[in-house]
Amino acid sequence: MKLRLQQRKRLNDMQIIVNIDVMLARRKMSSGELAAKVGITPANLSVLKTGKAKAVRFSTLAALCSALDCQPGDILEFREDQET
């Protein structure tokens, strides 16, 4: 049990950073335009952009990459929190 709690804490220390805003700026595209191209609601795109999404479907990620002409690694970044 103690090991599981330690593993869970380690997982909580790791973050996936979502860089959709960066890609939108690079492509000079609005969030509304991207949502329309991808086929998701602006509200769902906002959940993705703010990093509040718990998951993303590969089909959605592929549509984002197609619309933004980029690779998944341009949108998603893994970062492990540093202990202070």
C-alpha positions as CSV (number, residue, x, y, z in Angstrom):
1,M,0.0,0.0,0.0
2,K,2.8,2.4,0.9
3,L,4.5,1.7,-2.4
4,R,1.3,2.5,-4.3
5,L,1.0,5.9,-2.5
6,Q,4.6,6.7,-3.3
7,Q,4.1,5.8,-7.0
8,R,1.0,7.9,-7.1
9,K,2.8,10.9,-5.6
10,R,5.6,10.5,-8.2
11,L,3.0,10.4,-11.0
12,N,1.4,13.6,-9.5
13,D,4.8,15.3,-9.6
14,M,5.0,14.8,-13.4
15,Q,3.1,17.0,-15.8
16,I,2.1,17.0,-19.4
17,I,2.3,20.6,-20.6
18,V,-0.1,21.5,-23.4
19,N,1.3,24.0,-25.9
20,I,-1.7,24.6,-28.1
21,D,-1.6,28.3,-27.5
22,V,2.0,28.4,-28.7
23,M,1.0,26.6,-31.9
24,L,-2.0,28.8,-32.4
25,A,0.2,31.9,-32.2
26,R,2.8,30.4,-34.6
27,R,0.0,29.6,-37.1
28,K,-1.8,33.0,-36.5
29,M,-5.0,31.0,-35.9
30,S,-7.8,31.7,-33.5
31,S,-9.1,29.1,-31.0
32,G,-12.5,29.2,-32.7
33,E,-11.0,28.5,-36.1
34,L,-9.0,25.5,-34.7
35,A,-12.0,24.1,-32.9
36,A,-14.0,24.2,-36.1
37,K,-11.2,22.6,-38.1
38,V,-10.8,19.8,-35.5
39,G,-14.5,19.3,-35.0
40,I,-14.6,19.9,-31.3
41,T,-16.4,22.6,-29.3
42,P,-14.6,25.7,-28.3
43,A,-15.3,24.7,-24.6
44,N,-13.6,21.3,-25.1
45,L,-10.6,23.0,-26.8
46,S,-10.4,25.3,-23.8
47,V,-10.2,22.3,-21.5
48,L,-7.4,20.9,-23.6
49,K,-5.5,24.3,-23.8
50,T,-5.6,24.8,-20.1
51,G,-4.3,21.4,-19.3
52,K,-7.4,20.4,-17.4
53,A,-8.2,17.4,-19.6
54,K,-7.6,14.0,-18.1
55,A,-7.2,12.4,-21.5
56,V,-7.1,13.1,-25.2
57,R,-8.2,10.7,-27.9
58,F,-5.6,9.9,-30.5
59,S,-8.1,10.9,-33.2
60,T,-8.4,14.4,-31.6
61,L,-4.6,14.7,-31.3
62,A,-4.2,13.7,-34.9
63,A,-6.8,16.2,-36.0
64,L,-5.0,18.9,-34.0
65,C,-1.7,18.0,-35.6
66,S,-3.3,18.1,-39.0
67,A,-5.0,21.5,-38.5
68,L,-1.8,23.0,-37.0
69,D,0.6,21.2,-39.4
70,C,2.7,19.9,-36.5
71,Q,3.8,16.8,-34.6
72,P,2.3,15.6,-31.3
73,G,5.5,16.6,-29.5
74,D,4.9,20.2,-30.7
75,I,1.6,20.2,-28.7
76,L,2.4,18.0,-25.7
77,E,5.5,18.3,-23.5
78,F,6.5,16.1,-20.6
79,R,8.0,17.9,-17.6
80,E,8.8,16.5,-14.3
81,D,8.4,18.9,-11.4
82,Q,11.6,19.8,-9.6
83,E,11.7,19.5,-5.9
84,T,12.5,22.7,-4.1
